[in-house]
Amino acid sequence: MSEGKEAKPDVAKGLKGIKAADSSVCYISGEEGILLYRGYNIHDLAENTDFEEVAYLLFKGELPNEKELKEFSALMAEYQTLPPQLKEFVKSLPRDVIPMTALRSAISIAGVYDSEAEDESTEANFRKAIRLTSLMATLVAAIRRHRDGDEILDPKPGLSFAANTMFMLNGVEPTEDETKAMDLLLILHAEHGFNASTFTARVISATLSDIYSAITGAIGALKGKLHGGANIEVIKTLHEIGSVEKVEEWVQETRANKGKFMGFGHAVYQVEDPRARHLKSLSKRLGIEKGDPVWYDMSEKMEETIKPLINKNCNVDFYSASLQYYMGIPKELFTCIFAASRIAGWCAHVLEQWADNKIIRPSSNYTGQAERPYLPISAR
Ligand SMILES: CC(C)(COP(=O)(O)OP(=O)(O)OC[C@H]1O[C@@H](n2cnc3c(N)ncnc32)[C@H](O)[C@@H]1OP(=O)(O)O)[C@@H](O)C(=O)NCCC(=O)NCCS
């Protein structure tokens, strides 16, 4: 038994760089800026697919053919309607509830009303993955509307998954570019390896607990500001700066005060974050369409100024801030939108964990007291 508080050098604090399992869900190269879902490049997926196709790919490991996609999309559409108990649960929440707190609790409640929640068959687990993926986006929309005192909307038949998500959030049918923007947000955030929330989902599912428990835990991990949430800081910064002309001065001042530039740098990508460029071009387009390009223009000016100054690229969170603003999504909901996308990756990892399960049980390096005699309370 060791004494003293010094950590041993073989402790990998935060598990950084430790490979904890084999996984075929996604490949990331931080040096080359490459992100593949099941072997498909994120650029191809961003340009050619919708969220339904990507969710199928993540769950099944292969792209669907036309018939498979049609059936899968129909199931996703069917599951987009909230069970009445869940709608009532959202309505019972205080209006000022933190959206991620509401989402975490609602997913836990969803497990109570799913008659298949404890069914461990592969078919039932696959159905639950689809159900959870669909429910999540509807719940995010319901939480937004409840907070604003608006009626919670059911999905509209005939709309795509992304279009319906936008419709249920904002109460109006989205334009083509708004639908594309939602699809992009959902596709680009859907999967990113063994990040904290995905790892949480795997740890919980590896105990052979149920998928609702795993996803509830994952939402709890994503809620933390070291994981989801940098894009909220980006939009706050844009509002604080207020105009393109003030960007340069703000950047210099922030640098002088040794401040962090939110939306820049990445723990894995040392070069371009491959997801950022797609959000950037759509943010530009929506800014022009909405007749309010200033938030994009400021973002572009910030990128031009900050990148050479700190030698860090902008990450996925940077342009997603102005993009979501243009989509009419309140900043308090940004992390929930992330969850509505990452649910596909979480479920893919839970299914993968169960396909070849081993309980996850690391050990720690003990830095506490050596064994000592128990003192009766009168002698302390
Ligand atoms: C993402 C992040 C946590 C990665 O941290 P990391 O793995 O320590 O990154 P690096 O090793 O490249 O950074 C080393 C140094 O570069 C500088 N740096 C990195 N990102 C910076 C940023 N956005 N602004 C200013 N300086 C930064 C810092 O001096 C940092 O040293 P520190 O750890 O003492 O603060 C970090 O870049 C960051 O805080 N970015 C802003 C928040 C953000 O956008 N998060 C979303 C990520 S998708």
PDBQT file of the ligand as one rigid body, heavy atoms in Angstrom, charges set to zero:
ROOT
HETATM    1  C1  LIG A 401     -10.965  22.554 -26.794  1.00  0.00    +0.000 C 
HETATM    2  C2  LIG A 401      -9.873  22.821 -25.760  1.00  0.00    +0.000 C 
HETATM    3  C3  LIG A 401     -10.425  22.537 -24.355  1.00  0.00    +0.000 C 
HETATM    4  C4  LIG A 401      -8.712  21.880 -26.072  1.00  0.00    +0.000 C 
HETATM    5  O1  LIG A 401      -7.781  22.024 -25.037  1.00  0.00    +0.000 OA
HETATM    6  P1  LIG A 401      -6.331  21.360 -25.138  1.00  0.00    +0.000 P 
HETATM    7  O2  LIG A 401      -6.457  19.936 -25.510  1.00  0.00    +0.000 OA
HETATM    8  O3  LIG A 401      -5.640  21.708 -23.859  1.00  0.00    +0.000 OA
HETATM    9  O4  LIG A 401      -5.757  22.154 -26.365  1.00  0.00    +0.000 OA
HETATM   10  P2  LIG A 401      -4.268  22.470 -26.749  1.00  0.00    +0.000 P 
HETATM   11  O5  LIG A 401      -3.334  21.459 -26.153  1.00  0.00    +0.000 OA
HETATM   12  O6  LIG A 401      -4.276  22.657 -28.208  1.00  0.00    +0.000 OA
HETATM   13  O7  LIG A 401      -4.075  23.893 -26.049  1.00  0.00    +0.000 OA
HETATM   14  C5  LIG A 401      -2.898  24.272 -25.433  1.00  0.00    +0.000 C 
HETATM   15  C6  LIG A 401      -2.879  25.751 -25.169  1.00  0.00    +0.000 C 
HETATM   16  O8  LIG A 401      -3.327  26.473 -26.343  1.00  0.00    +0.000 OA
HETATM   17  C7  LIG A 401      -4.020  27.651 -25.955  1.00  0.00    +0.000 C 
HETATM   18  N1  LIG A 401      -5.412  27.594 -26.419  1.00  0.00    +0.000 N 
HETATM   19  C8  LIG A 401      -6.092  26.488 -26.824  1.00  0.00    +0.000 A 
HETATM   20  N2  LIG A 401      -7.341  26.829 -27.186  1.00  0.00    +0.000 NA
HETATM   21  C9  LIG A 401      -7.444  28.145 -26.986  1.00  0.00    +0.000 A 
HETATM   22  C10 LIG A 401      -8.501  29.075 -27.168  1.00  0.00    +0.000 A 
HETATM   23  N3  LIG A 401      -9.668  28.708 -27.646  1.00  0.00    +0.000 N 
HETATM   24  N4  LIG A 401      -8.258  30.370 -26.849  1.00  0.00    +0.000 NA
HETATM   25  C11 LIG A 401      -7.079  30.773 -26.382  1.00  0.00    +0.000 A 
HETATM   26  N5  LIG A 401      -6.039  29.944 -26.208  1.00  0.00    +0.000 NA
HETATM   27  C12 LIG A 401      -6.224  28.652 -26.492  1.00  0.00    +0.000 A 
HETATM   28  C13 LIG A 401      -3.991  27.678 -24.475  1.00  0.00    +0.000 C 
HETATM   29  O9  LIG A 401      -2.873  28.420 -24.080  1.00  0.00    +0.000 OA
HETATM   30  C14 LIG A 401      -3.803  26.234 -24.075  1.00  0.00    +0.000 C 
HETATM   31  O10 LIG A 401      -3.195  26.174 -22.829  1.00  0.00    +0.000 OA
HETATM   32  P3  LIG A 401      -4.078  25.978 -21.476  1.00  0.00    +0.000 P 
HETATM   33  O11 LIG A 401      -4.447  24.525 -21.455  1.00  0.00    +0.000 OA
HETATM   34  O12 LIG A 401      -3.134  26.386 -20.442  1.00  0.00    +0.000 OA
HETATM   35  O13 LIG A 401      -5.262  26.868 -21.544  1.00  0.00    +0.000 OA
HETATM   36  C15 LIG A 401      -9.389  24.282 -25.854  1.00  0.00    +0.000 C 
HETATM   37  O14 LIG A 401      -8.894  24.516 -27.136  1.00  0.00    +0.000 OA
HETATM   38  C16 LIG A 401     -10.464  25.261 -25.493  1.00  0.00    +0.000 C 
HETATM   39  O15 LIG A 401     -10.687  25.537 -24.322  1.00  0.00    +0.000 OA
HETATM   40  N6  LIG A 401     -11.173  25.835 -26.522  1.00  0.00    +0.000 N 
HETATM   41  C17 LIG A 401     -12.240  26.740 -26.260  1.00  0.00    +0.000 C 
HETATM   42  C18 LIG A 401     -13.502  26.011 -25.849  1.00  0.00    +0.000 C 
HETATM   43  C19 LIG A 401     -14.185  25.301 -27.008  1.00  0.00    +0.000 C 
HETATM   44  O16 LIG A 401     -14.342  25.850 -28.088  1.00  0.00    +0.000 OA
HETATM   45  N7  LIG A 401     -14.601  24.052 -26.747  1.00  0.00    +0.000 N 
HETATM   46  C20 LIG A 401     -15.295  23.255 -27.738  1.00  0.00    +0.000 C 
HETATM   47  C21 LIG A 401     -14.432  22.163 -28.264  1.00  0.00    +0.000 C 
HETATM   48  S1  LIG A 401     -15.252  21.296 -29.568  1.00  0.00    +0.000 SA
ENDROOT
TORSDOF 0
